[in-house]
Amino acid sequence: MKVYDVMISPVVSISDQATYKEALEVLKTANVSGGPVIDSSGKVVGMISDKDLFRVLFPRYRSFYEKPEDYLDYESRENKIKEVALHPIIDFMEKDIVLVEHDTPIMKAGALMLARGIHRIPVVTEGNIVGIVTRSEIFKRVLSDYKI
């Protein structure tokens, strides 16, 4: 079985010029937990997920340990959300991405997801995005086809 058998198309993508708020709105409207970030030429330049967006709201370990008092006032942390809303997603999207060709075996795509700790991979044909393959789609298909 190949990735094209289980990929989702068309793909919900987000512009690399989008803000945090705009990216969140795209994911929420499409009812997806993540997707590819594309540049003006349509090339995939990153991935963004609800996990990435959530992580931005909280400190990194280093900044927390250097100045924990800034992070223990939870009401002021909530005010920080308004500031974060305007930040460009290019600042916190995942840039080290994995792409697969449409004719990649699904078990290879699944292995890549497991090895990298990711839930979705953009599918390309000749460098152009044609779909997205997710862990859940692979899992559903394997369960269905092999009557597990």
N, C-alpha and C positions, 0 to 999 in steps of 0.2 A: 504494500500500500504506500502511496506517495502523499506528500504534503498537499498537493492539489485536491486530493480526495477529501480532506478534512478542513482545509483552510476556510476562513471567513472572508467573504468579499461582497461588497466593497468594504474598504477599510476606513474606520474612523481615525483620522489623523489630525494632528495639531500643528499649526505653524510655529516655526522656531522664533517668530516675533511675538508670540502670545505671552500674555502675563499669567501669573498664577491664577488669578480670578477667571480669566478667559479659558485657560486649560481645564480648570475645575468645572466650569459650565459645560464645556464640550463633553467631558467624561460623564457628567451627570445627565445631560440631555440624551446622550447615546446609550445610557445605562451600561457602560463598560467601566472596567477598573483600570484601564491603561491603554496606551496606543503609541504608535510611532510619531516622532516629531520630524517634520519635513521642512526643507528649505524652499526658497522661491522657485527652484528648478525642479522640485518634486522629489529630490533625493532624501533618503532617510538619514538624518544626522543625529538621532538620539531616540530614546524611549522615555516615556513619562508614565508613572502609575500613581494610583491613589496613595500607595505607600510612600512614594517620593514626595508627594504633596504634603502628606501628614508629617513626614520626617522634618520638613522645613520649619514646622511650627515649634520644634523642640531643639534644645541646644545640642551641639556636638559635645562629646565627652570632654575634649580639651577646654573649650570655653566654659563649660559648667565647672570644671575643677579649678580653673583660674579665677572665676568670679561667681561662685554659687549663689550669692545673694541676689544677683540679677535674675535668677531663674526660680526663686522660691516664692516670689510674689506672683501668684497665679492670675490675679486680676490684671496686673500690668502685662502679663504674658498674653492675655486675651486681647489687650489693646494692640499688641504687636501684630496680631492677625490682620488688622486693617492696613498696616504698613506692608506686610508680605504680599497682600493681594495685588500690588502694583509691580512686583518684581518680575522680570522676564524669566520664563521657564528655562531658557538656555543656560541660566546660572546654576540650576540644580537638576536638570534632566540627566539621565544616564547616557553618557557619550560613548562608552565602551560597549558597543552593541554587536549582536550576532544577527546575521541575515542568513536565510536559506533560499535556495532555488526552489521553484515550484515542483521539480521532479525529485527532490530529496526524499528518501525513505522516512516514514513517520517515526520509526524507532530511532533513527539518527537525530531527528529534531527533538524527540523526547529526551534522548541522552544528553544533548546539548543543554536543554532546559534544566535537567537535573544537575549536571556538572556546574552550571553557572548560577543556579538558584533563581531562575527566572520563570515566568509563567506564560510568556508569549514571545513569538519571534516573527518579525516581518518576513513575508515571502516575496521574493523578487524574480523577475524574468528579465534578462538582459539589463539588469540594474534598476529596473522600474518596479515599484511596489505594485503587487497584484493581489495581495491578501495578507492575512495574518493567521498564524497557527497558534493554538493555545493548548496548554496541558489538558484542560477539561475536554476539548474536542477530540484530542488523541485518545484520552482515556475512555470517553463514551464510545468512540468508534471501535476500539479494541474490545471492549466489553460486549458490544453488539455483534461484531463480526465473529468473535470466537466463543460466543454464548457462555461467557463467564458469569 
